[in-house]
Amino acid sequence: MHGTVQVPRPARNAALVSHAYLMLVVLALINLFNFMDRILFSVLLEPIKLDLGLTDSQMGLIGGIAFGILYGVGSLFMGRLADTRNRVTVLSGALAFWSAASALCGQAMSFAQMFAARGAVGVGVSGCAPTAHSLIGDYFPPERRSLALSIFTAIGTAGTIVGLVVGGLVYNALGWRGAFMAFGITGIVFAPIAWLLLREPGRGTFEQAGEAALGWGESVRTLLSRPTVRSLLVAMPLVMSFGGIATWVPAYLQRTMGLSAAEVGTYGGLSFGLGLVLGTLGGGIIVNALRKRDPLWEFRWPALATATAVLLLIPFAFTQNAMLGYGLLFLAFFAAGSSFGPALACMLVVAEPRTRGTMVALNILGTALVSYGLTPAIIGFVSDLMIGLGFGEANGESLRYALLASLVLPALAVIFFIRSSRTAARDTVA
């Protein structure tokens, strides 16, 4: 029997880098399914509402609270698994679970059943970010992570286009139930393929070795002791409220402009889906160049990009011209998307390898509650409130003011990103 050969650390690092981009493609494809199954609900929101006889408030609860709370709570458990267990197994298992739950959405016959199925999707997708981000942190050295995370997020957000465009077309052919089933089965098939392709790297590959694992409580205390971490854990959920706002955009376009689900899925999906993808890639490239001059641009850029996106969404809410609306939607989500990769990379900068899964999990908890949970629900409740005050429902008037009110959330994110940039220099660990 041959003894174990100890591979020198530099050689091991070089081998990991040589395979890093292949691993990144697999991770990004999993993230593609993640975004596909998240966004599919939004393009089917109006048909589901009409078929099941639900209100805007109920649809907001399904699209927001059901998904968001279980997504957030699940992320705490998944983050711990990402720090202590085989991340490849956790991630591929999560993909299979949320895909099965997405298929079950197509079997729902009532508000309660759809609420439960959508909640199960939230539990499953909570395993994607903590494990994938932790893996990327060990596949890539610090100077490449912002671009790697931007690529991961960009390919993932391409799932927004697939979910809207393909989802709208499948809805036309098979109905909303068939669309959920088709998307779910595809993810179930890919899960074992991903498990076979991915490789588990050593933890802290590009950092100093020898640090013992921390308990959950100690990990949280270590992270929250840093002002930059506290600012980021507020800023990230607020900027990701763009995702909660996007949940209602297809319904808004259908009501204000009388467009079909297929039309909104195609043109709306291409406009803000391409905006997100190109913006996410562009943000990574821009910040990779800027951080060579000053690493703090990784923290400054999200503030600038988020402010730009908010300003662009205000005229979008008032235009009655579909082409102008699509153009503003593209530009707004291009700006928003350009903040995502750098903002995610900021979290790896201020968290040690042994606490990265926990850091991502805390971020997901806040994002789930604020962005994916409260934002869609609040928009639905405000829309129903406006209807009660006499504003129109069918023409989208009530939803217009609900969407405008929700822009307060990403506007607040700008303040906290600026705060994080002022303390980042002393809190950097990688």
C-alpha positions in Angstrom: 0.0 0.0 0.0 1.4 3.4 -1.0 1.7 6.1 1.7 -0.2 9.4 1.3 1.8 11.9 -0.7 1.7 15.3 0.9 1.3 17.8 -2.0 3.0 21.1 -1.3 0.6 24.0 -0.6 1.7 26.2 -3.6 1.2 23.2 -5.9 -2.2 22.4 -4.5 -3.2 26.0 -4.9 -2.0 26.0 -8.6 -4.0 22.9 -9.2 -7.2 24.4 -7.7 -6.8 27.5 -9.8 -6.4 25.5 -13.0 -9.8 23.8 -12.3 -11.5 26.8 -10.7 -13.3 28.0 -13.7 -14.7 24.6 -14.6 -16.0 24.4 -11.0 -17.4 27.9 -11.3 -19.4 27.0 -14.4 -21.1 24.1 -12.6 -21.8 26.3 -9.6 -23.2 29.0 -11.9 -25.5 26.5 -13.6 -26.9 25.5 -10.2 -27.4 29.2 -9.5 -29.2 29.4 -12.9 -31.7 26.9 -11.6 -31.9 28.9 -8.4 -33.0 32.1 -10.2 -35.2 30.2 -12.6 -37.3 28.7 -9.9 -37.5 32.0 -7.9 -38.6 34.2 -10.8 -41.0 31.7 -12.5 -43.6 32.6 -9.8 -43.6 36.3 -10.8 -44.5 35.7 -14.5 -47.2 33.3 -13.4 -48.5 35.5 -10.6 -51.5 36.9 -12.5 -52.7 33.6 -13.9 -52.3 31.9 -10.5 -54.2 34.8 -8.8 -57.1 34.5 -11.3 -57.2 30.7 -11.3 -57.2 30.3 -7.5 -59.3 33.5 -6.8 -56.7 35.2 -4.6 -56.0 38.9 -3.7 -52.8 40.9 -4.1 -52.2 40.6 -0.4 -52.4 36.8 -0.6 -50.1 36.7 -3.6 -47.7 38.9 -1.8 -47.7 36.5 1.1 -47.0 33.6 -1.2 -44.4 35.3 -3.2 -42.8 37.0 -0.1 -43.5 35.7 3.4 -43.9 32.0 2.5 -40.7 32.0 0.5 -38.7 34.6 2.4 -39.1 33.4 6.0 -38.3 29.8 5.3 -35.5 30.9 3.0 -34.0 33.0 5.8 -34.4 30.4 8.5 -33.1 27.7 6.3 -30.0 29.7 5.5 -28.9 29.6 9.1 -28.9 25.9 9.1 -27.4 25.7 5.6 -24.7 28.2 6.5 -23.6 26.0 9.4 -23.5 23.0 7.1 -21.4 25.0 4.6 -18.9 25.6 7.4 -18.8 22.1 8.8 -19.9 19.5 6.2 -19.1 18.5 2.6 -20.4 21.5 0.6 -20.8 19.7 -2.7 -23.2 17.2 -1.1 -25.2 19.9 0.6 -25.5 22.0 -2.5 -26.5 19.2 -4.9 -29.0 17.9 -2.3 -30.5 21.4 -1.9 -30.9 21.6 -5.7 -32.9 18.4 -5.8 -35.1 19.5 -2.9 -36.0 22.9 -4.2 -36.6 21.6 -7.7 -39.1 19.0 -6.3 -40.8 21.7 -4.3 -41.1 23.9 -7.5 -42.8 21.0 -9.2 -45.2 20.7 -6.3 -46.2 24.3 -6.8 -47.8 23.1 -10.0 -50.1 20.8 -8.0 -51.4 23.4 -5.6 -55.2 23.8 -5.5 -55.5 26.5 -2.8 -53.8 29.4 -1.1 -52.6 27.1 1.7 -51.1 24.5 -0.6 -49.3 27.1 -2.8 -48.1 28.8 0.4 -46.6 25.5 1.7 -45.0 24.6 -1.7 -43.5 28.0 -2.2 -42.1 27.8 1.4 -40.4 24.5 0.5 -38.8 26.2 -2.5 -37.4 28.8 0.0 -35.9 26.1 2.2 -34.2 24.4 -0.7 -32.7 27.5 -2.3 -31.3 28.7 1.0 -28.6 26.1 0.5 -27.3 27.6 -2.7 -25.5 30.8 -1.7 -23.7 29.7 1.6 -22.2 26.6 0.0 -21.4 28.1 -3.4 -19.9 31.3 -2.0 -17.8 29.3 0.5 -16.6 27.0 -2.4 -15.7 30.0 -4.5 -13.7 31.5 -1.6 -11.6 28.3 -1.7 -11.4 28.0 -5.5 -10.2 31.5 -6.1 -7.5 33.8 -4.5 -8.8 37.1 -3.0 -7.8 39.2 -6.1 -10.0 37.1 -8.4 -13.1 36.6 -6.2 -15.0 39.8 -7.1 -14.9 38.7 -10.8 -15.6 35.1 -10.0 -18.6 36.0 -7.8 -19.8 38.4 -10.6 -19.7 35.6 -13.1 -21.4 33.2 -10.7 -24.1 35.8 -10.0 -24.4 36.8 -13.7 -24.9 33.3 -15.0 -27.3 32.7 -12.1 -29.3 35.8 -12.9 -29.5 34.6 -16.5 -32.0 32.3 -14.9 -34.2 35.4 -14.6 -34.4 35.6 -18.4 -35.0 31.8 -18.7 -37.6 31.9 -16.0 -39.5 34.8 -17.5 -39.0 34.1 -21.2 -39.2 30.4 -21.3 -41.7 30.4 -18.4 -44.0 32.6 -20.3 -43.8 30.4 -23.4 -44.3 27.2 -21.4 -47.3 28.8 -19.7 -48.8 29.4 -23.1 -48.3 25.8 -24.1 -48.9 23.9 -20.8 -50.5 26.4 -18.4 -49.0 27.6 -15.2 -49.2 24.2 -13.6 -47.2 22.6 -16.5 -44.6 25.4 -16.3 -43.9 24.6 -12.6 -43.6 20.9 -13.4 -41.3 21.4 -16.4 -38.9 23.6 -14.4 -38.9 21.4 -11.4 -38.1 18.2 -13.3 -35.2 19.8 -15.1 -33.5 20.7 -11.8 -34.1 17.3 -10.4 -32.3 15.7 -13.4 -29.3 18.1 -13.1 -28.7 17.6 -9.3 -26.8 14.2 -9.5 -24.8 15.5 -12.5 -23.6 18.5 -10.4 -22.7 16.2 -7.5 -20.5 14.1 -9.9 -18.8 17.1 -11.5 -18.0 19.3 -8.4 -15.0 18.7 -6.2 -14.6 19.7 -2.5 -11.5 21.9 -2.0 -9.6 22.4 1.2 -10.9 25.1 3.5 -8.8 28.3 3.6 -6.8 27.3 0.5 -5.5 30.8 -0.1 -5.3 31.9 3.6 -3.2 30.8 6.5 -4.0 27.3 7.7 -4.3 26.0 11.2 -7.4 27.8 12.5 -9.9 25.6 14.4 -13.5 25.7 13.5 -15.7 28.1 15.5 -19.0 27.3 17.1 -22.1 29.0 15.7 -22.4 31.5 18.5 -18.7 32.4 18.4 -18.8 32.7 14.6 -21.7 35.2 14.9 -20.0 37.2 17.7 -16.7 37.3 15.8 -18.4 38.7 12.7 -20.7 41.2 14.4 -17.8 42.6 16.4 -16.7 44.3 13.1 -18.5 47.6 12.1 -18.0 46.8 8.4 -19.8 43.5 8.8 -22.7 45.1 10.6 -23.1 47.8 7.9 -22.9 45.1 5.1 -25.5 42.9 6.9 -27.9 45.9 6.7 -26.9 47.1 3.2 -27.1 43.7 1.5 -30.8 42.9 2.3 -31.8 46.4 1.4 -30.1 46.4 -2.0 -31.4 43.0 -2.7 -34.9 44.4 -2.3 -34.6 45.0 -6.0 -35.4 41.3 -6.3 -38.6 41.7 -4.2 -39.6 44.6 -6.4 -39.0 42.6 -9.5 -41.5 40.0 -8.3 -44.3 42.5 -9.1 -42.9 44.0 -12.3 -44.5 41.5 -14.7 -47.9 41.9 -13.0 -47.4 45.7 -13.2 -46.6 45.6 -16.9 -49.6 43.3 -17.6 -52.0 45.7 -15.8 -50.7 49.1 -16.9 -50.1 48.2 -20.6 -52.5 45.3 -21.1 -49.7 42.9 -22.1 -50.0 39.1 -22.0 -47.9 36.9 -19.7 -45.9 35.7 -22.8 -45.2 39.2 -24.0 -44.1 40.4 -20.5 -42.1 37.2 -20.1 -40.3 37.8 -23.4 -39.7 41.5 -23.5 -39.8 42.2 -19.8 -37.6 39.2 -19.2 -35.1 40.3 -21.8 -35.0 43.9 -20.6 -34.4 43.4 -16.8 -33.0 39.9 -17.2 -30.3 41.1 -19.6 -29.8 44.2 -17.5 -29.0 42.1 -14.5 -26.7 39.7 -16.3 -24.7 42.3 -18.2 -24.7 44.6 -15.2 -23.4 41.9 -12.9 -20.6 41.0 -15.3 -19.9 44.7 -15.9 -19.7 45.4 -12.2 -17.2 42.7 -11.7 -15.0 43.9 -14.5 -15.3 47.6 -13.4 -14.5 46.9 -9.8 -11.7 44.5 -10.7 -10.0 47.5 -12.4 -10.9 50.1 -9.8 -9.7 48.0 -6.8 -6.1 48.0 -8.4 -6.1 51.7 -7.6 -8.0 51.4 -4.3 -9.4 48.2 -2.8 -12.2 50.2 -1.1 -13.9 50.6 -4.5 -15.3 47.1 -3.8 -17.4 48.9 -1.1 -18.0 52.2 -2.8 -19.3 50.9 -6.2 -22.5 49.3 -4.7 -23.5 52.6 -3.2 -23.1 54.5 -6.5 -24.8 51.7 -8.6 -27.7 51.3 -6.2 -28.4 55.1 -6.2 -28.4 55.1 -10.0 -30.9 52.2 -10.2 -33.3 53.9 -7.8 -33.3 57.1 -9.9 -34.0 55.1 -13.1 -37.0 53.2 -11.6 -38.9 56.3 -10.7 -39.6 57.4 -14.3 -40.2 53.7 -15.2 -43.2 53.7 -12.8 -44.8 56.6 -14.7 -44.2 55.8 -18.3 -47.1 54.5 -20.4 -44.8 53.7 -23.4 -43.9 50.0 -23.4 -40.6 50.4 -25.3 -39.5 53.3 -23.0 -40.5 51.2 -20.0 -38.4 48.3 -21.1 -35.4 50.5 -21.8 -35.6 52.1 -18.3 -36.0 48.6 -16.8 -32.9 47.4 -18.6 -30.8 50.4 -17.4 -32.1 50.2 -13.8 -31.3 46.6 -13.4 -28.0 46.9 -15.2 -27.0 49.5 -12.5 -28.5 47.3 -9.7 -26.8 44.2 -11.1 -23.4 45.8 -11.2 -23.5 46.2 -7.4 -24.2 42.5 -6.7 -20.9 40.8 -7.4 -18.7 43.5 -5.6 -21.1 43.6 -2.7 -20.9 39.8 -2.3 -17.1 39.9 -2.6 -17.1 42.5 0.3 -18.4 39.8 2.6 -15.5 37.5 1.8 -13.1 40.3 2.5 -14.3 40.8 6.1 -14.9 37.1 7.0 -12.3 34.4 7.7 -12.6 31.1 5.8 -14.0 29.4 8.9 -16.8 32.0 9.2 -17.7 32.6 5.5 -20.7 30.2 5.5 -22.0 31.9 8.6 -21.5 35.3 7.1 -23.4 34.4 3.9 -26.1 32.7 6.0 -26.6 35.9 8.1 -26.8 37.9 4.9 -29.3 35.5 3.4 -31.4 35.7 6.6 -31.6 39.4 6.3 -32.1 39.3 2.6 -34.8 36.7 2.9 -36.8 38.6 5.5 -36.4 42.1 4.0 -36.1 41.5 0.2 -37.8 38.2 -0.6 -40.2 38.2 2.4 -41.3 41.7 3.4 -40.8 43.6 0.1 -43.2 41.6 -2.1 -45.7 41.3 0.8 -45.6 45.0 1.6 -46.1 45.8 -2.1 -49.2 43.6 -2.2 -50.6 45.0 1.0 -50.0 48.6 -0.1 -51.6 47.9 -3.5 -54.7 46.5 -1.8 -54.7 49.6 0.6 -54.5 51.9 -2.4 -57.4 50.0 -4.1 -59.4 50.6 -0.9 -58.7 54.3 -1.2 -60.1 54.4 -4.7 -57.0 53.9 -6.9 -57.4 51.5 -9.8 -56.4 47.9 -9.7 -57.0 46.7 -13.3 -55.0 49.6 -14.8 -52.1 49.1 -12.3 -52.5 52.5 -10.6 -52.5 51.0 -7.1 -49.5 48.9 -7.9 -47.6 51.9 -9.3 -47.6 53.7 -5.9 -46.8 50.5 -4.0 -43.7 50.0 -6.2 -42.6 53.6 -5.7 -43.0 53.3 -2.0 -40.7 50.2 -2.0 -37.8 52.2 -3.5 -37.1 53.6 0.0 -35.4 50.3 0.8 -32.6 50.3 -1.8 -32.2 54.0 -1.2 -31.3 53.3 2.4 -28.8 50.7 1.2 -26.7 53.5 -0.3 -26.1 55.0 3.2 -25.0 51.7 4.7 -22.6 50.9 1.8 -21.0 54.3 2.3 -20.6 53.5 6.0 -19.0 50.1 5.3 -16.5 51.8 3.0 -15.3 54.0 5.9 -14.5 51.1 8.2 -13.5 48.4 5.7 -9.7 49.1 5.8 -9.4 48.1 9.5 -11.8 45.1 9.2 -10.2 43.4 6.2 -9.1 39.8 6.8 -8.5 38.6 3.2 
